[in-house]
Amino acid sequence: MHIRDEDDAESAHRDGVPLFLLESSTVTAMGCPMRFPPQLVVARSIQPAVESPFRQIGFISEAATLNPRVEDVAVALLDLDPVIARVLLERNKDAVRPDYLLKRVLTENKERLASWVRFFDLADSLPRVGKSIPAENLAREFGKNLPAGTIP
């Protein structure tokens, strides 16, 4: 399967192919203004069959690629920018389900990165693996780069 551009990715996703394009506009709309090249989040079950110029982030969970939630976007962002992943969760705290966040981190084997940026502050059942950013340092990041205007 060839995913050459954004349109191909959106079309495949609409057709039920377990992948989604993670774009700056999505992350910005979720409260974290930033720019990065689009990343293709692909279920590992089909990853060998996907050819694309986009960097691929493999997910074990097909369901998470078919219907990504804020927790799924944050887990995908761990590979790109762990601090932004945590800021995204903080800015969408009301939508975060701790049990689902725990499940997603464990399923994708991201415990170390999630611990580094203190996902356990939102999902206290998450195991703590390795060192973590001090809470006060992370709190400074929450105040930076705040979105302007109304988020749709």
Rosetta blueprint (number, residue, H / E / L):
1 M L
2 H E
3 I L
4 R L
5 D L
6 E H
7 D H
8 D H
9 A H
10 E H
11 S H
12 A H
13 H H
14 R H
15 D L
16 G L
17 V L
18 P L
19 L E
20 F E
21 L E
22 L E
23 E L
24 S H
25 S H
26 T H
27 V H
28 T H
29 A H
30 M L
31 G L
32 C L
33 P L
34 M L
35 R L
36 F L
37 P L
38 P L
39 Q E
40 L E
41 V E
42 V E
43 A E
44 R L
45 S L
46 I L
47 Q H
48 P H
49 A H
50 V L
51 E E
52 S L
53 P L
54 F L
55 R E
56 Q E
57 I E
58 G E
59 F E
60 I L
61 S L
62 E H
63 A H
64 A H
65 T H
66 L H
67 N L
68 P L
69 R L
70 V H
71 E H
72 D H
73 V H
74 A H
75 V H
76 A H
77 L H
78 L L
79 D L
80 L L
81 D L
82 P H
83 V H
84 I H
85 A H
86 R H
87 V H
88 L H
89 L H
90 E H
91 R H
92 N L
93 K H
94 D H
95 A H
96 V L
97 R L
98 P H
99 D H
100 Y H
101 L H
102 L H
103 K H
104 R H
105 V H
106 L H
107 T H
108 E L
109 N L
110 K L
111 E H
112 R H
113 L H
114 A H
115 S H
116 W H
117 V L
118 R L
119 F H
120 F H
121 D H
122 L L
123 A L
124 D L
125 S L
126 L L
127 P L
128 R L
129 V L
130 G L
131 K L
132 S L
133 I L
134 P L
135 A H
136 E H
137 N H
138 L H
139 A H
140 R H
141 E H
142 F H
143 G L
144 K L
145 N L
146 L L
147 P L
148 A L
149 G L
150 T L
151 I L
152 P L
